[in-house]
Amino acid sequence: MSRRILVTAALPYANGSIHLGHLLEYIQSDIWARFQRLRGRECFYVCADDAHGTPIMLRARAEGSTPEALIERMQAEHQRDFTAFHIGFDHYHSTHSPENRELAEYIYSQLQAGGHIARRSITQAYDARAGMFLPDRFIRGTCPRCGAPQQYGDTCEICGATYSPAELKDAISVVSGAPPEKRNSEHDFFKLGDFTAWLHQWTRGRDPGAIQPHVDPAVANKLEEWFTAGLKDWDISRDAPYFGFAIPGAPGKYFYVWLDAPIGYMASFRHFCKLHPEIDFDAFWQADRATAEQTELYHFIGKDITYFHTLFWPAMLHGAGLRTPTAVFVHGFVTVNGRKMSKSRGTFINAHTWIEHLDPEYLRYYYAAKLGAGIEDIDLNFDDFIQRINADLVGKYVNIASRTARLLNRHCGGRLADPSRASMAVPQDPARRSALAAIVSAMAELIAQAYESRQYSLAVRQIMKLADLVNRFIDQYKPWELAQAARYDALQEACSAALDAFRVLTIYLKPILPALTAKAERFLHLEPLSWADLATPLAPGHRIRPYEHLMTRVNPASVKAILAASEESLQSQSMKKESPMNPIAPEITIDDFSRIDLRVARVVRAEQVEGADKLLRLEVDLGDQTRQVFAGIKAAYEPGELAGKLVVVVANLAPRKMRFGISAGMVLAAGPGGQEVFLVSPDSGATPGMKVK
């Protein structure tokens, strides 16, 4: 019976672009799904945009748009980038869908009926100015452990401490800048502890007859820390305003994004099944049907979301009477040149930046060459990257075709030799055509096992060893010298042997390099190859097409262009209007602040500025000089009430040329804007020109 497999990758959040860190997972899972299909198995690969949550709501608000418009735009961008990297999803959907709402409500009702949902009042941080409760990541302040400023409300990035938002010192809301208040609110909690015994057994077990355990032993060992500490109830609701699905029977409450996000795997597959009625959704998701029909479910995730996918998610499914994953595959992060991906260093590289400068299949191959089945991080070292692509793909694999196909086309009409002829043109040794293909094909099972167990680096090493073997064969028989000597029968047999081995290597590489191997199949004049074709050599007299260029070497200048483009992109983003998601500007030091020269000034004259909606023109006396300053306080002050008023001015600000004239300084004011702007005024005893400390 052929295996029936459903594969998912973690859902990208609809609040940002796809970057090279994300791509590790999608490339890893795509290779695995392609390998399963290549073996002739029924394998579906689905994904979706994770489209709910406070960050999306606030970003849309900041852009003057709607969450629906934002997630539609981001989904189009994500699918564009995935397509460019040859990520072959069978279906790509969104968690903001009727299917996801229906399934979320169903699972919630099942858990509620089973007594696994508790409702209780909790104290939360509330932003009175913005009118909303604040997630922990929307609160910043001073770490209560090490004193580091500008830390999140749940963890310190400097010392690694975890704490509650209430413990944070000098806390402010990143939405409005206001100090958060404490308010009570009722919330729904999933009683994860109800499933402690079952989860402990599940994380250490495997499905009957399954090749893989549910969770890698190293991950299971890490989960022991959570079991030892005791599994806590999980808050699965959020208060309005919130972009997500309303909880039935709970006015003003919404499902927390992490509840409906993994349900998005099911929702995407359900929508796919609606488009393809011959595929039975229940056979993959209903516990009894999945067991009876022996379907398999695999999730690929990053190690940062292990807790959700190996504890919460299987417990939710089990509690709702649904099937649980056959296995959850966890991978590590991506570093660049030995360091964490960093915006400040210009190594936070978006997928589209790569596409503009380098072939996406270069990255697919490099990641595959580094990936094992564990959770170790993958380093994208660009010196190693250039060397590996040029040496392996161009210097070994592509080289086989370019060294032989042109000669075969030029001197033999593109036709392969007939191995059944008793020709002595090529010496009778184990490296003859039939023997060479047999040697290369003999590694099929080892390479298949490496793919199946996600040991892609092992598969790549074995494939390149075989490519070396074929190139040594070509070096041994030197078909270019045979051409010079007009020994065309010998040339034909040598080139035919090499190209038949090249065909085998092409099959081995198909899961990793779908576009490159499709080019190879075209010039070999073959239909798309499958794993079963390993045993079928090229037919005697088979005619290949004219050789087409397959791949170029990596140009180091292109790598430099990617890094430069990433730096430029960051610089341009830093000049854009601050988003509510990131209202804190880059850090300054006390030395930076001390360079600001604040002086008392007296407003001598104030007047309207023709054609300006917000500006007043002020003439201010600094004691030894008078300056013109434009201030955006028109909505808050009438010009007549400003004459004679003492203000504070940034005296050493470089003059700025404006449409209405030169502004030689800045008048300090505070407030939320509009009519609620208040000039910073010194005491009445101050005099113009006095330094403010």
C-alpha positions in Angstrom: 0.0 0.0 0.0 1.4 3.4 -1.0 2.0 5.8 1.8 -0.5 8.8 2.1 1.2 11.8 3.6 0.2 15.4 4.6 3.1 17.8 5.2 2.9 21.3 6.7 5.4 24.1 7.3 4.9 26.7 10.0 2.7 29.6 8.9 4.6 32.8 8.1 3.2 35.8 9.9 1.4 38.3 7.7 3.1 41.2 9.3 6.4 41.0 7.5 8.4 39.8 4.5 9.9 36.3 4.0 13.6 36.3 4.9 16.4 33.7 4.6 15.7 32.5 8.2 12.2 31.6 7.2 13.3 29.9 4.0 15.3 27.3 5.8 12.1 25.6 6.9 10.2 25.9 3.6 13.2 24.6 1.7 13.7 21.7 4.2 10.0 20.7 4.0 9.7 21.2 0.3 12.7 18.9 -0.3 11.1 16.2 1.8 7.7 16.5 0.1 9.3 16.4 -3.3 11.2 13.3 -2.4 8.0 11.6 -1.3 6.3 12.4 -4.5 9.4 11.3 -6.5 9.1 7.9 -4.8 5.5 7.7 -6.1 3.7 8.4 -2.8 0.6 10.4 -2.3 2.0 13.5 -0.6 0.2 16.8 0.0 2.1 19.9 1.1 0.0 22.8 2.5 0.6 26.1 4.2 -1.1 29.4 4.9 -0.5 33.0 6.1 -0.9 33.4 9.9 -3.1 36.5 9.6 -4.5 37.4 13.1 -3.3 39.3 16.1 -2.6 42.7 17.6 0.5 43.5 15.5 -1.4 43.2 12.3 -4.3 45.3 13.6 -1.9 48.0 14.7 0.2 48.0 11.5 -2.9 48.3 9.4 -4.1 51.2 11.5 -0.7 52.9 11.2 -0.8 52.5 7.4 -4.3 53.9 7.3 -5.5 50.6 5.9 -7.5 47.6 7.1 -6.2 44.3 8.4 -7.9 42.5 5.5 -6.1 44.7 3.0 -2.8 44.3 4.7 -3.0 40.5 4.9 -4.1 40.3 1.3 -1.1 42.3 0.2 1.3 40.3 2.3 -0.1 37.0 1.1 0.6 38.0 -2.5 4.1 39.0 -1.5 4.8 35.7 0.4 3.5 33.6 -2.5 5.6 35.5 -5.0 8.8 34.8 -3.0 7.9 31.1 -2.3 7.3 30.6 -6.0 10.7 32.1 -6.9 12.3 29.6 -4.5 10.4 26.7 -6.1 8.5 26.0 -2.9 5.9 23.6 -4.3 2.9 23.9 -2.0 -0.2 22.0 -3.2 -2.2 24.7 -1.5 -1.6 28.1 0.2 -4.4 29.6 2.2 -5.0 32.1 5.1 -6.0 31.7 8.7 -8.5 34.5 8.1 -10.8 32.1 6.3 -14.3 30.5 6.8 -12.6 27.1 7.1 -10.4 28.2 9.9 -13.2 29.9 11.8 -15.4 26.8 11.6 -12.6 24.5 12.7 -11.5 26.8 15.6 -15.0 27.0 16.9 -15.4 23.2 16.6 -12.2 22.4 18.5 -13.0 25.0 21.1 -16.5 23.5 21.6 -15.1 20.0 21.9 -12.5 21.1 24.5 -15.2 23.0 26.4 -17.5 20.0 26.4 -14.7 17.8 27.7 -14.2 20.2 30.6 -10.8 21.4 29.4 -11.7 25.1 29.3 -11.7 27.3 32.4 -12.8 30.9 32.6 -11.3 33.2 35.3 -10.5 36.8 35.9 -6.9 38.0 35.5 -5.0 41.3 36.0 -3.5 42.7 32.8 -1.7 45.8 31.6 -4.1 48.3 30.0 -3.4 51.3 27.8 -6.0 53.8 28.7 -5.0 56.2 26.0 -5.2 53.6 23.2 -8.2 51.9 24.8 -6.8 48.3 24.7 -5.2 45.6 26.8 -1.5 45.2 26.0 0.3 42.0 25.0 3.6 41.6 26.9 5.5 42.5 23.8 3.7 45.8 23.6 5.2 47.0 26.9 8.7 48.2 27.3 10.7 49.4 30.3 13.7 48.7 32.5 14.6 45.1 33.3 13.9 44.4 37.0 16.9 42.1 37.1 19.8 43.8 35.3 18.5 47.3 34.8 18.8 47.2 31.0 16.5 49.9 29.4 14.0 49.3 26.6 13.2 45.7 27.3 10.0 43.8 26.5 7.3 43.1 29.1 8.1 39.4 29.3 11.8 38.9 28.8 15.1 40.8 28.8 17.3 40.5 25.7 20.4 41.5 27.7 20.4 39.1 30.7 17.8 36.6 29.5 15.6 37.0 32.6 11.8 36.3 32.3 9.2 38.2 34.4 5.7 39.6 34.3 5.0 43.0 32.8 4.1 44.2 36.4 7.7 43.7 37.4 9.1 45.9 34.6 10.3 49.3 35.8 9.3 52.6 34.2 7.0 50.6 31.9 5.3 52.3 28.9 3.0 51.2 26.2 4.7 51.0 22.8 1.3 51.8 21.2 0.9 55.3 22.8 3.8 55.8 25.1 1.5 56.0 28.2 2.3 54.1 31.4 0.1 51.0 31.5 -2.6 50.6 34.1 -3.7 47.4 35.8 -7.2 46.2 35.0 -9.1 42.9 35.5 -10.6 41.0 32.7 -12.1 37.5 32.3 -10.3 35.1 30.0 -10.6 31.5 28.8 -7.8 29.1 29.6 -7.0 25.7 28.0 -6.2 23.3 30.9 -3.0 21.8 29.4 -2.3 20.0 32.7 -5.3 17.7 32.1 -3.1 16.1 29.4 0.2 15.7 31.3 0.3 11.9 31.4 -0.9 11.5 27.8 1.6 14.2 26.5 4.5 12.6 28.4 3.8 9.3 26.8 3.1 10.9 23.3 6.4 12.8 23.2 8.3 9.6 24.0 6.4 7.4 21.6 5.6 6.8 17.9 2.6 5.7 15.9 2.4 2.0 15.2 4.5 1.1 12.2 5.8 4.7 11.9 9.3 5.3 10.7 9.8 8.4 12.8 9.1 9.0 16.5 6.6 11.8 17.3 9.4 14.0 18.6 13.1 13.7 18.2 14.7 12.3 21.5 16.7 15.5 21.9 13.5 17.6 21.8 11.7 15.2 24.1 14.5 15.6 26.6 14.2 19.4 26.4 10.4 19.0 27.0 11.1 17.3 30.3 11.9 20.7 31.8 8.3 21.7 31.2 6.9 18.5 32.6 9.1 18.9 35.7 7.9 22.4 36.3 4.3 21.4 35.7 2.2 22.2 32.6 0.3 25.5 33.2 -3.1 26.6 31.9 -2.8 28.5 28.6 -4.7 31.8 28.1 -6.5 31.3 24.7 -8.6 34.5 24.6 -7.9 38.1 24.0 -9.9 41.3 24.6 -11.3 43.6 22.0 -10.0 45.4 20.0 -8.4 42.4 18.4 -8.1 41.2 14.8 -9.2 37.6 14.9 -12.2 35.3 15.4 -14.8 36.1 18.1 -15.3 33.4 20.7 -18.9 32.1 20.6 -20.8 33.0 23.7 -18.2 35.4 25.0 -18.9 39.0 23.8 -15.8 41.1 23.3 -13.5 38.1 23.5 -11.4 36.7 20.6 -9.4 33.5 20.1 -5.8 34.2 20.7 -3.8 33.9 17.5 -1.8 30.9 18.7 -5.0 29.0 19.1 -6.2 29.4 15.5 -2.8 29.5 13.8 -2.0 25.8 13.9 -5.6 25.0 13.1 -4.7 26.8 9.9 -2.9 23.6 8.8 -6.3 21.9 8.9 -8.1 24.8 7.3 -5.7 25.0 4.4 -6.1 21.3 3.7 -9.9 21.5 4.1 -10.1 24.3 1.5 -7.8 22.2 -0.8 -10.1 19.2 -0.4 -13.1 21.4 -1.4 -11.3 22.2 -4.6 -10.4 18.5 -5.1 -13.5 16.5 -3.8 -11.7 13.2 -4.6 -9.4 13.8 -1.6 -11.0 12.9 1.8 -10.3 15.4 4.5 -11.5 13.2 7.3 -9.1 10.4 6.3 -6.2 12.7 7.3 -7.7 14.4 10.4 -10.4 12.3 12.1 -8.6 10.0 14.6 -10.4 6.8 13.7 -10.3 7.3 10.0 -6.6 8.4 10.0 -5.7 5.2 11.9 -7.8 2.9 9.7 -6.5 4.4 6.5 -2.9 4.8 7.8 -2.5 8.4 6.7 0.5 10.3 8.0 0.8 13.9 9.2 4.2 15.8 9.5 4.8 19.3 10.8 8.1 21.1 10.1 8.8 23.9 12.6 11.6 26.1 14.0 12.9 25.4 17.5 11.4 28.7 18.9 7.8 27.3 18.6 8.5 23.8 19.8 6.4 24.3 23.0 3.3 25.2 21.0 3.6 22.3 18.5 4.7 19.5 20.8 2.5 20.2 23.8 -0.4 22.6 23.1 -1.2 21.5 19.6 -1.3 17.7 20.1 -3.2 18.2 23.4 -5.8 20.3 21.6 -6.2 17.7 18.8 -6.4 14.8 21.3 -8.9 16.6 23.5 -11.0 17.4 20.4 -11.0 13.7 19.2 -8.8 14.5 16.2 -5.7 12.8 14.9 -2.3 13.9 16.3 0.9 14.4 14.3 2.8 11.4 13.1 5.9 13.5 13.8 7.0 17.1 14.5 10.3 17.9 12.9 12.2 20.7 14.6 15.1 22.6 13.0 17.5 25.3 14.1 18.0 28.9 13.1 20.1 30.5 10.3 23.2 32.5 11.1 25.1 34.6 8.5 28.9 34.4 8.4 28.8 32.9 11.9 26.6 35.5 13.5 22.9 35.8 14.2 20.9 37.5 11.4 21.2 41.2 12.2 19.6 44.2 10.8 22.3 46.5 12.0 25.0 44.5 10.2 23.0 44.2 7.0 22.8 40.4 7.2 19.0 40.3 7.7 18.4 39.4 4.1 14.9 39.3 2.6 14.0 36.6 0.1 13.3 39.1 -2.6 16.7 40.7 -2.1 18.3 37.4 -2.9 16.0 36.8 -5.9 17.2 40.1 -7.4 20.9 39.1 -7.3 21.3 35.3 -7.1 19.6 32.1 -8.4 17.3 30.8 -5.6 18.5 27.2 -6.3 21.9 28.2 -5.0 20.3 28.7 -1.6 18.3 25.5 -1.8 21.4 23.5 -2.5 23.5 25.2 0.2 20.9 24.7 2.9 20.5 21.0 1.8 24.3 20.5 2.0 24.2 21.8 5.6 21.0 20.3 6.9 20.8 17.3 9.2 17.8 16.0 11.2 18.7 17.8 14.4 18.1 21.3 15.8 21.6 22.7 15.2 21.7 26.2 13.6 22.7 26.5 10.0 25.5 29.0 9.1 25.3 30.8 5.7 29.0 31.5 5.3 29.3 33.3 2.0 32.9 32.3 1.3 31.9 28.7 1.8 28.7 29.2 -0.1 30.5 30.5 -3.2 33.1 27.7 -3.1 30.5 25.0 -2.6 28.1 26.1 -5.4 30.9 26.6 -7.9 32.7 23.4 -7.0 29.7 21.0 -6.5 27.0 22.1 -8.8 29.0 23.8 -11.6 32.3 22.0 -11.3 30.9 18.5 -10.7 27.3 17.9 -11.7 26.8 20.4 -14.5 30.4 19.7 -15.7 29.5 16.1 -16.6 26.9 17.3 -19.1 28.8 20.2 -20.5 31.9 18.0 -21.1 30.0 15.2 -23.0 26.8 16.4 -24.5 28.3 18.9 -26.8 30.8 16.3 -28.1 28.0 13.8 -28.6 25.9 16.3 -30.5 28.8 17.5 -32.7 30.2 14.2 -33.7 27.5 11.6 -33.2 24.3 13.4 -34.1 23.3 13.6 -30.5 22.7 9.8 -30.4 23.8 7.5 -27.7 25.7 4.3 -28.3 24.2 0.9 -28.4 25.7 -0.9 -25.4 24.6 -4.3 -26.8 27.3 -4.0 -29.5 30.4 -6.0 -28.7 32.6 -2.9 -29.3 36.2 -2.8 -28.0 36.3 0.9 -28.6 36.3 1.5 -24.9 38.3 -1.1 -22.8 36.2 -3.7 -21.0 36.4 -2.7 -17.4 34.0 -1.9 -14.5 33.7 1.7 -15.6 32.0 0.9 -18.9 28.6 2.5 -19.6 26.4 -0.2 -18.0 28.8 -0.7 -15.1 29.1 3.0 -14.4 25.4 3.5 -14.3 25.1 0.5 -12.0 27.7 1.9 -9.6 25.9 5.2 -9.4 22.5 3.6 -9.1 23.7 1.3 -6.3 23.7 4.2 -3.9 20.0 4.7 -4.3 18.8 3.1 -1.1 21.4 5.0 1.1 20.4 8.3 -0.5 16.7 7.5 -0.1 17.2 6.8 3.6 19.1 10.0 4.0 16.2 12.0 2.4 13.6 10.2 4.4 15.4 10.9 7.7 16.1 14.5 6.7 19.8 13.9 6.6 20.1 16.0 3.5 23.8 16.8 4.1 24.5 13.1 3.9 22.6 12.7 0.7 24.4 15.6 -0.9 27.8 14.2 0.1 27.0 10.8 -1.4 25.7 12.4 -4.6 28.8 14.6 -5.0 31.0 11.5 -4.4 29.3 9.9 -7.3 29.6 13.0 -9.5 33.4 12.9 -8.7 33.4 9.2 -9.9 31.7 10.1 -13.2 34.1 13.0 -13.8 37.1 10.7 -13.2 35.6 8.3 -15.8 35.5 11.2 -18.3 39.1 12.2 -17.4 40.1 8.5 -17.9 38.7 8.3 -21.5 39.2 11.9 -22.5 36.5 12.1 -25.2 37.9 15.4 -26.5 41.1 13.5 -27.5 39.0 10.7 -29.0 37.3 13.4 -31.1 40.6 14.7 -32.3 41.6 11.2 -33.3 38.3 10.7 -35.0 37.6 7.7 -32.8 33.9 8.5 -32.8 32.6 5.1 -31.7 34.8 5.3 -28.6 33.7 8.9 -28.0 30.0 7.9 -28.4 30.3 5.1 -25.9 32.3 7.1 -23.3 29.9 10.1 -23.5 26.8 7.8 -23.4 28.1 6.1 -20.2 28.7 9.5 -18.6 25.3 10.9 -19.6 23.5 7.8 -18.4 25.2 8.3 -15.0 24.3 12.0 -15.2 20.6 10.9 -15.6 20.9 9.0 -12.3 22.4 12.0 -10.5 19.6 14.1 -11.9 17.0 11.9 -10.2 19.0 12.1 -7.0 19.1 15.9 -7.1 15.4 16.5 -8.1 14.1 17.1 -4.6 16.7 19.8 -4.0 17.0 21.4 -7.4 13.7 21.1 -9.3 14.4 23.9 -11.9 18.0 22.8 -12.7 17.0 19.1 -13.0 14.0 20.1 -15.2 16.5 21.7 -17.6 18.6 18.6 -17.5 15.6 16.4 -18.4 14.8 18.7 -21.3 18.2 18.5 -22.9 18.3 14.7 -22.2 15.0 14.6 -24.1 13.2 12.8 -21.3 9.9 13.1 -19.6 10.0 14.1 -15.9 12.0 11.4 -14.1 10.9 9.5 -11.1 12.8 7.4 -8.5 11.5 4.3 -10.3 13.4 5.4 -13.5 16.7 4.8 -11.7 16.6 1.2 -13.1 15.8 2.3 -16.7 18.9 3.3 -18.6 18.8 5.6 -21.6 17.7 3.6 -24.6 20.2 2.5 -27.2 20.4 5.1 -29.9 18.4 7.6 -27.8 18.8 11.1 -29.2 19.5 14.0 -26.8 18.6 17.6 -27.6 21.3 20.3 -28.2 23.0 21.0 -24.9 21.5 24.0 -23.1 23.3 26.0 -20.5 22.4 24.7 -17.1 23.9 27.0 -14.4 26.6 29.7 -14.0 29.2 30.1 -11.3 28.4 32.4 -8.4 29.8 35.8 -8.9 31.2 37.2 -5.6 30.0 40.6 -6.7 26.4 39.4 -6.5 27.0 38.4 -2.9 28.4 41.8 -2.1 25.4 43.3 -3.8 23.0 41.4 -1.6 24.7 42.5 1.6 24.9 46.1 0.3 21.2 46.0 -0.7 20.3 44.8 2.8 22.1 47.6 4.4 20.6 50.2 2.1 17.1 48.8 2.7 17.6 49.2 6.4 18.8 52.7 6.1 15.8 53.7 4.0 13.4 51.9 6.5 15.0 53.8 9.4 13.9 57.1 7.8 10.3 56.1 7.4 7.6 57.2 9.8 7.9 55.3 13.1 5.4 52.4 13.3 3.5 51.7 16.5 5.1 48.3 16.4 8.6 49.8 16.9 8.3 53.3 18.4 11.7 53.3 20.1 14.4 55.0 18.1 18.0 53.6 18.0 19.8 54.0 21.3 21.8 57.1 22.0 24.4 57.7 24.7 24.6 60.4 27.3 27.3 62.0 25.1 24.8 62.3 22.3 22.3 64.0 24.6 24.9 66.3 26.1 25.6 67.8 22.6 22.1 69.4 22.6 22.3 73.0 23.6 19.0 74.1 25.2 18.5 77.8 25.7 15.7 80.0 27.1 14.2 82.3 24.4 11.5 85.0 24.4 9.0 85.1 21.6 9.2 88.5 20.1 6.7 88.0 17.3 4.4 85.2 16.1 2.4 85.1 13.0 0.5 82.8 10.6 2.3 81.2 7.7 0.4 81.5 4.5 -0.2 78.1 2.9 0.8 76.1 6.0 -1.7 74.0 7.9 0.3 73.5 11.1 3.1 76.1 11.3 3.5 79.4 13.0 6.4 81.6 12.3 8.1 82.7 15.5 10.8 85.3 16.0 12.7 84.5 19.2 15.2 86.5 21.3 18.1 84.4 22.5 19.7 87.3 24.4 22.5 88.0 22.0 20.7 87.3 18.8 17.2 86.9 17.2 16.2 84.0 15.1 13.4 82.8 13.0 11.8 79.4 13.9 8.9 77.6 12.4 6.9 75.6 14.9 4.0 73.1 14.3 1.8 74.5 17.0 -0.9 76.4 15.0 -3.7 74.2 16.2 -2.8 74.8 19.9 -1.9 78.5 20.0 -3.1 81.8 18.5 -0.2 84.0 17.4 -1.4 86.8 19.7 -1.0 84.8 22.9 2.6 83.9 22.2 4.3 87.4 22.2 6.5 87.8 25.3 6.2 84.1 26.2 9.4 82.4 27.5 10.1 79.1 25.6 13.0 76.6 25.4 14.8 76.3 22.1 17.3 73.8 20.7 19.9 76.5 19.9 22.5 74.4 18.1 20.2 72.6 15.6 21.4 73.1 12.1 19.3 75.6 10.1 16.8 73.9 7.9 15.6 75.3 4.6 11.8 75.1 4.3 9.3 76.1 1.7 8.5 79.2 3.8 12.0 80.2 4.7 14.9 79.2 7.0 14.1 77.7 10.4 17.1 78.3 12.7 16.3 76.1 15.8 13.5 74.1 17.4 11.0 75.2 20.0 10.3 72.4 22.5 6.7 71.3 23.0 5.0 68.1 24.3 1.6 66.4 24.0 -0.3 64.0 21.8 -0.7 66.5 19.0 -3.3 68.8 17.5 -4.8 71.1 20.1 -3.1 69.2 22.9 0.4 70.6 22.4 2.0 72.5 25.2 5.1 74.6 24.9 7.9 73.9 27.4 8.1 77.1 29.4 10.8 77.9 31.9 10.1 79.7 35.2 9.3 83.4 35.0 12.7 84.3 36.5 14.6 82.9 33.5 16.2 85.3 31.0 16.7 84.9 27.2 20.0 83.1 26.4 20.1 81.2 29.7 21.3 77.6 29.3 18.8 74.9 30.3 20.3 71.8 32.0 
